[in-house]
Amino acid sequence: MNSGGQIGPCNGVYLLDIAGTLSADGVPSGTTVHLQGWYRDPPAPKQTSLTNAQVITAP
């Protein structure tokens, strides 16, 4: 999945339907879910990185 960002300003965006994914995977409503994204960034020194972690409640 490409974020569509430009080199330099780092302005890419990912939009994911987390609620739909959780529902399709059978996660019950009200369940606490811990999420974190791992992404590739070839121009960066380490070439990969992690997003900030998020905790959500399944809808």
C-alpha positions in Angstrom: 0.0 0.0 0.0 1.5 3.4 -1.0 0.9 6.3 1.3 1.1 8.8 -1.6 3.6 11.0 0.3 6.5 13.0 -1.1 10.1 12.6 -0.2 11.1 15.4 2.2 7.8 16.7 3.7 6.8 13.1 4.7 3.1 13.9 4.1 1.8 10.5 3.2 -1.4 9.1 4.7 -2.9 5.7 5.2 -6.7 5.3 5.7 -7.8 1.9 6.9 -11.3 0.6 7.8 -10.2 -0.8 11.2 -13.9 -1.3 12.3 -14.7 -3.3 9.2 -11.5 -5.4 9.6 -12.2 -6.1 13.3 -15.8 -7.1 12.5 -14.8 -9.4 9.6 -12.2 -11.0 11.9 -14.9 -11.7 14.5 -13.5 -9.4 17.2 -16.4 -8.8 19.6 -17.7 -5.3 20.2 -16.2 -3.7 23.3 -12.9 -5.6 23.0 -9.7 -3.5 23.7 -7.4 -3.7 20.7 -3.8 -2.6 20.6 -2.5 -1.3 17.2 0.7 -0.2 15.7 1.8 0.2 12.1 5.1 -1.0 10.6 6.1 0.8 7.4 9.0 0.9 4.9 10.8 4.2 4.2 13.7 3.5 1.9 15.3 7.0 2.1 15.4 6.9 5.9 18.6 5.6 7.6 16.9 2.5 9.1 14.5 2.1 6.1 11.6 0.9 8.3 9.9 2.4 11.3 6.8 2.0 13.6 3.9 4.4 14.1 2.9 5.5 17.6 0.9 2.8 19.3 -2.9 3.2 19.6 -5.4 1.5 21.9 -9.0 1.4 20.7 -12.2 -0.3 21.7 -13.8 -2.4 18.9 -17.2 -0.9 17.8 
